[in-house]
Amino acid sequence: MPENLELKQYLSEVHAALAGLPAGERDEAVAELEANLLTDIGRRGGNEAAEHAAIADLGSPAEYAAAVREAFGRESTSPQPQGRILGMPFEFRTPTASTVMDRIWNPSDPRIFMPRTFGVGWTINFGAIAARLGWIRPDDVEERPLENLSDAAVSVAVTLPVLLGMAVAGVVIAFWSRMPETIPVHFDAGGAADGWGSKTVTLSVLVAVALGAPLAAYLWAWTSRASRGTFAIIATLSMFFGVLAGTIAGYTIANVVYGVEGWWIGLLVLLCVLVPGVMFYVLARASLKKEWSAAPAAPGREKESE
């Protein structure tokens, strides 16, 4: 029997083409393919020509992967953008709870950078990061994202961004009179101010992002009778923007009033990314555990996941 170099390459490409399937299903499909190919190669004579013929009968890796996806009922599991402009993905279709989770919390897809849920560019797939860190399994997904959350969990998630927004507004009001009419609106990598603008406009926008945006989003969700999963997603994204606005407002005030500056401003902004990631993780795990507890095999599944 030859070294099966072509076989190994084919299996590797099929595995990559199946990205988006739960890890268990993907590994099972590739293992079954390898066993069938080895049997077929042996039946054909076990030489290099037999290997090539057996693989050729299956078509390209992409074609075989498409057949596997169809067999699993997932003909198009990997989220795709509406289109591309200058190489960047764009999406202007109305987002739903499922499409947001497919882009922002999708542990079954190994891609960390996904097409944005709305707009041009990319967003972070926190589910892929959690899977790589070993916090969850790639197949820890729900048919209806975050719909198994308890009322208490949703209430806490919805309340946190509002409290944060109120805190940001309170800090801005407390320091308003101590700040000049023109304040820094941009800082360089060293944390030194290199751009200035109106205090009223700048701080009002930050308060609007931290407090006004989540309240407006909740009002829309309530009037449109949105699902609890939608409320949880809005809360998580609002928390991210609230932390970001609070960080910017806090650093601006510290710079103007106390002369604080430093390179770590960039680190603070980057750390804001952790907020939606941790919230998605906590909410997704809570919803999954409730789903498992309602299923017959839930205890074993939960233990396996942990």
RACORSUL-V192744 format. One record per backbone hydrogen bond with DSSP energy under -1.0 kcal/mol. NH is the residue of the N-H (numbers start at 1). CO is the residue of the C=O. E is the energy in kcal/mol with one decimal. If there is no record, write none. Layout:
# RACORSUL-V192744
nh=(NH	NH)
co=(CO	CO)
e=(E	E)
This chain:
# RACORSUL-V192744
nh=(8	9	10	11	12	13	14	15	16	17	18	19	21	26	27	28	29	30	31	32	33	34	35	36	37	38	39	40	41	42	43	44	46	51	52	53	54	55	56	57	58	64	65	66	67	68	69	70	71	72	73	74	82	83	85	88	90	91	100	101	102	103	104	105	109	114	116	119	121	123	125	126	126	129	130	131	132	133	135	140	141	147	154	155	156	157	158	159	160	163	164	165	166	167	168	169	170	171	172	173	174	175	179	183	185	186	188	191	194	195	197	199	202	203	204	205	206	207	208	209	210	211	212	213	215	216	217	218	219	220	221	222	223	224	225	226	231	232	233	234	235	236	237	238	239	240	241	242	243	244	245	246	247	248	249	250	251	252	253	254	255	256	257	258	260	265	266	268	269	270	271	273	274	277	278	279	280	281	282	283	284	285	286	287	288	289	290	291	292	293	295	298	301	302	303	304	305	306)
co=(4	5	6	7	8	9	10	11	12	13	14	16	18	22	23	24	25	26	27	28	29	30	31	32	33	34	35	36	37	38	39	40	41	47	48	49	50	51	52	53	55	60	61	62	63	64	65	66	67	68	70	69	90	90	88	85	83	119	96	97	98	99	100	101	106	123	121	91	89	114	112	104	124	125	126	127	128	129	130	137	139	144	150	151	152	153	154	155	156	159	160	161	162	163	164	165	166	167	168	169	170	171	176	197	195	195	192	188	186	186	183	181	198	199	200	201	202	203	204	205	206	207	207	208	211	212	213	214	215	216	217	218	219	220	222	221	227	228	229	230	231	232	233	234	235	236	237	238	239	240	241	242	243	244	245	246	247	248	249	250	251	252	253	254	254	262	263	264	265	266	267	270	271	273	274	275	276	277	278	279	280	281	282	283	284	285	286	287	288	289	292	295	297	298	299	300	301	302)
e=(-2.5	-2.1	-2.3	-2.7	-2.2	-2.1	-2.3	-2.5	-2.0	-2.1	-1.2	-1.5	-2.2	-2.5	-2.8	-2.1	-2.4	-2.2	-2.5	-2.3	-2.1	-2.4	-2.2	-2.3	-2.6	-2.5	-2.0	-2.4	-3.1	-2.2	-2.1	-1.7	-3.0	-2.1	-2.3	-2.3	-2.4	-2.0	-2.4	-1.7	-1.2	-2.5	-2.6	-2.1	-1.7	-2.0	-2.6	-2.2	-2.0	-1.8	-1.0	-3.6	-1.2	-1.3	-2.9	-2.0	-2.6	-2.5	-2.4	-2.2	-2.2	-1.1	-3.0	-1.5	-1.7	-2.7	-1.9	-3.4	-3.0	-3.2	-3.9	-2.1	-1.2	-1.3	-2.5	-2.1	-2.2	-1.9	-2.2	-2.0	-1.9	-1.9	-2.1	-2.4	-2.3	-2.3	-2.5	-2.0	-2.1	-2.3	-2.4	-2.7	-2.4	-2.0	-2.4	-2.4	-2.4	-2.3	-2.3	-2.4	-2.3	-1.8	-1.4	-2.4	-2.7	-1.2	-2.8	-2.2	-2.3	-1.0	-2.6	-3.1	-2.3	-2.4	-1.6	-2.1	-1.9	-2.2	-2.4	-2.4	-2.3	-3.0	-1.1	-2.7	-1.5	-2.4	-2.5	-2.7	-2.1	-2.1	-2.5	-2.7	-2.5	-1.9	-1.2	-3.0	-1.9	-2.3	-2.1	-2.6	-2.4	-2.1	-2.5	-2.5	-2.0	-1.7	-2.2	-2.5	-2.6	-2.5	-2.7	-2.6	-2.5	-2.2	-2.7	-2.8	-2.4	-2.4	-2.4	-2.4	-2.4	-2.5	-2.9	-1.4	-2.0	-1.4	-1.5	-2.2	-1.9	-2.2	-2.4	-1.6	-1.5	-1.3	-3.0	-2.5	-2.9	-2.1	-2.7	-2.7	-3.0	-2.6	-2.1	-2.4	-2.6	-2.6	-1.6	-1.9	-2.9	-2.2	-1.1	-1.6	-2.2	-3.0	-2.1	-2.4	-2.4	-2.2)
